[in-house]
């Protein structure tokens, strides 16, 4: 079996699905933006200080806040209102490096890029160019508290968009187009990480775009098909319940069941539970460094549902002589929660493969022949 050909065929099919849902292609444009002073948080999101993000190591930079340069901008990724991608970038003003490594950090559901500022500051203090964006119908791309939930319902009704994961993956392809042209970024040293929904975005962005050199999804990787087949879909469904309630009514069902869940996934994220599910896509990231961080007791991302994916990935990384570049950690006793341990592990992994003596990137190895 030609693993490279299989992965490339799957990637081409995935990219075609992403492209087919665009309302209109436009040139990638960059516009200046202003800092957000009153970020949009949806649902009942807790805005308490994050002990997890505080665990990301910081270099002792005197007057760090003054030493950092902040950029706010918009990228045009497609036609239409949601085609305006808000971007926040932090970096040290003074650096001896002409080209620096970059890390893209992605927020969870109902939060926004500003929530990630502690992570961005930590990575920037260590010499990275730290980047965050608002996912679809979040942050600056939302104008009211139920924007994301309503967008999911609309996707179910019309089938014209994919706000659950895939539309933001399109944005991340365009973000990479932009980042790779910046004179201050080493285009071969761009990593990506995210929490929960952001972890799913990181996972699928890396599948779609091999230019993401190091990948660390946190509490985001799950087996969607396995969950449907094994009746373990309830916690994931509960996190975005309105769209499933709407589908239940439209399908004439008295309650949400596995059939409803399957039909919704096929409608709002085509291929998510089969051809683009974890067993097919996680191994395709080989040979790039991939660290998957989950909670042992996470009901949204059951560890049991990842056994096939982890087994396949372990095999293909071994065949690529890159066994050291794949790792799966399920933190004992932890549910659906990003922990300080996970943040530190993610940071160490990114440092290991992107930041070597603050100069070199060691993320790429040869592909399987």
N, C-alpha and C positions, 0 to 999 in steps of 0.2 A: 504493500500500500504506500503510495506517495503522499506522505503527510503534508509536505509543503504544498502540493497541488490541491489537496483537499482543503487546507486552510485558506488558500488563496481563492478558491472557488466560493467557499462560504463567505469570505470577506467581500468579494465582488457582489454576491447576492444581497448581502446586508447593506452595502453602500447603495445598491440600486433601489432597495426599499426606502432608504432614507431620502434619496434624491426624488423618488416618485411622489413623495408627499409634500414637496416644497411648493408653496403657492406661486413662486416665481424666482428665477435665478437673477442675482444682481452682482455687480463687482464688489469685492471686499473693500469697504471704505472705513476709515478711521476718523472719528469726531472727538474733540475734547469734551470732557464732562466735568461737573463740579462734585466735590465730596458730598456724600449723602449724610445729612444731619439728623434725619428722623427715619431710620430704616423701617421697612415694612416687615412685620412678623405676623404670620397667619395662625389661625386656630388657637389653641391654648398653650402655645410655646412658652416654656419657662426661660426667662432671661437671666437666671442666676449665673454667677461667675462659674466658668467651666474649669473644674479641677483637672479634667482630662487634657484640655488644650494647654493648661499651665504646665503640664509635664513635658512639653516639647522643649528640648534644651535650647538655651540662649547663650550666645557669646556675651561676655561682659564688655559691652560697648558703652563708654561714658556718654551720658545724655543721649540714650538710644533714640528717643523720640525726635530729637533735633538732628541726629545723624541719619535718619531715614528720609528718603525722598518718596513721596506718594504721587502716583499717577491715577487719574480717573478718566476713562474714555469709553466710547461706544464703538462697537464693530457692527457693520451691517452684514448679516449672514444670509439673509434672504429677503424677499419682498414682504411687506406687511408689518404690522405693529410689533409682533413677537420676533421679527427679524433684527431687532436692535438689541445687541448683546452688551449689557453693562459689565465693565471690567475694572477691577481694582488691583493695582500693582504697588508693591513696596520693595525698596532696595536701598542699600547703603549708598549715600551720596559719593563717598570717596572709596575707590577700589583700585587696586593695582592691576586687576584683571580687565582686559579689553572685552573678553567674552566670558560670561558667567553661566553657571548652571541655573536652571529655572525649575520651580516646582509649582504645579497647579493644584490648589486645594478647593474642594467642592463641598458645599453645605448639604445638610439633611433637609427633609421635607419641612416646609413651613418656615424656614429660616431664610438667610440671605448672606451675601458675600461679606457684609460688615460683621456678622457674627464670628467670622473666622479670623478677625484681626489679630488675636493673640497668637495664632499659628503663623500667620503671615509675618508678624514681627519677629518671632523666634527664628524662622527660616532666613529672613532677611538679615538678621544680626550675624548669621553664620556665613554670609556671602552669597546666598541665593537671591535670585530675582523671584519674589513670591507673588503668585497670581491667584485671584479669585474672581468668579463670575456669579451672576444671578442665573439660576436655572429657569426654565420656562414657567411663566406665571408665578414667579417669586421675586421678592425684592422690588427693584425698580420696574420690573415687568408685570407687577400686580398693582392694581389701584384700589382693591378692597380685600377684606379678610378671607373671603371664600373663593378667590380667583382661581387657585389651583384646583380645588374640588370641582368647581363649575366647569373648568376646562376639560377635566376628565369625563364628566357627564356629556359635554358637547362632543368629545371625541367618540364616545359610545353612540351618540345619536346620529352623527354625520359621517363618521369614518374618515374625516378629512384631515385629521392631525394626530400626532402621537405624543402628547405631553407627558405621558409616563415613560421616562427614560429616553426614548429614541430621538425626539426633537432636540433635546439638549445635547445629545451625542453629535448631531449635525453641527451645532454651535461650536462644540469642542474641536471638530475638524477645522472649522474656519479660524478658531482661536489659534490652533497650531500653525495654520498658514501665516497668521500675523506674527506670532512669537518667533518663528523660524527665520523671519526676515529682519528682526531687530539686530542692530549692530552690537548691542551689549549682551546678547544671549548666544551661547554655544548651541546651535540647533540640534546637535547630536546628544545634548545633555538636558533634556526636558523630561521631568517626571510628573506623575499624576497620582493623587490620592484623594479620598473623600470618605465621608461618613454616611452610612445608611443609603438614602437615595443618592447622595454624592458618591458613595462606594459603587453603586450600580452604574452611575455615569462614568466613573473612572474605569471600571471593568470594560464596559462596551466601547468607550472611546479608544482604549488600548487595542481592542479587537479590530476596530475599524481603521485605526491609524497606527502603523508600526513606528511612526516617528516618536510616539510616547515611549521613551527609552526605559523607564522604570515605573512599575505599577504597584500601588498598595491600596486595594479596596478594603475598607473597614466596615464591618457589619453590613455588607452589601451583597455578597455573593450567595445565591441560593439556587436550588434546583426547582424551577417553576413547574416543570412537568411532573417531577417526583412528588411535589406537594399536592397536586391535583389527584394523582393516582393513589396516593397514600393518605388522603383526607387530612392533610396537614397545612391547609391553605388559610385557616381561619384568622390567624394573627396578621398575616399580610393583608388580607381582605379588610380587616378591621381598621387598618391604618388609612385606607382610602375608601371607606364603606359606601359613601353616597353613590358612586358610579355603579356599584354592584346592586344596591337597592333599586336604582333606576332600571337596571337591566332585568332584575327579577320581575318587576312590574311589567315591563315591556314584553317579557317572555311568557307572561301568564303564570308565573310560579308563585307559590305561597311562601317560599323561603329561599334564601340563597343556598345553593348546593353546588357540588363539584361541576355539574354541567354548566351552570351559570358562570362560574369562575372561568372555566375553559373558554366559553364563548366570548366573555369580556376580554380576556388576554388576547385571543385571536383577532379581536376587533381593534383594540386600542394599541396593541404592540405585536403586530404580525410576526410569528416565528419565535416569540419569546419562550414558549413552553416546549418547543421541539427543536427546530433546526438551528436556532440561535441560543438555546438554553446552555447552561453551564457545561454539561459534558462535551458539547461541541465547541464552545468558544474559549473556555479557559485554557485547554491545551494549545489553542492556536496562537497564544501569546509567546510561546517558546520562540527563541531562546532568551527573550528579554527578562530581566529580573522581575519576578512576581511574588509578592508576599500577600497572602490572604489572611486577614485577621477577623475572627468571628468569636461570638460567645458560645460556650459549650451548651448553654440552655436557651439559646435564642429561638423563640417560637416563630419568628418571621423568616429566619434563615436556618432551618433545622440542620444540624451537623450530619444527621443520617442521610439527608438528601444530597449531600456533597460527596459521598463515598466514591461514586463512579467518576465524578469530575476530578477528584484528587488522585485517584488511581491512574486515570488516563494522563493527567498532567505529569505525574511522577515518571511515568513510562517515557513520554516524549522528551522530557527534559533530560532524562538519562541517555536516550539515544542521541541527543544533541550534545552530549558531553557537557551538560550545563546543570547537573543535579544540584549544585550549590546555589543556583539562581532561582529555585522554586522552593517555597516554604508555606505551609499551612499551619496556623496556630488557632486552636479553639480554647480560649481562656476559661479555665475551670470555674464553674459556678456562676458564670456571667450570662445574663440574658441579652436583650437587644439594647445594648448600652456601650458606647465608646468609652473606654477606661484610660486612666493614665498609663497603664502598662501598654496598651495598644498604641497610643500616641508615641510613646518612647520607642517601641519596636519599629513603628513606621519610620520615625525619624532616623533611627540607626540604619535601617535598610536603605533609605534614600541616600544617606551619607556614604554608605559603603560603596554604592555603585555610581553615584553622581559627583560626589565631592571627594577627590583624592588630592591631598595637599593643596586644596582650594584651587586646583588647576585642571586636573584631568577627569575625564569621564570614562568609566569602564563598564558600560552597560551592554555593549553589543558583542556578540560572538557569532560564529558562523552558523548558518541554518543547516537542517538535516538534509543530507543528499539522498 
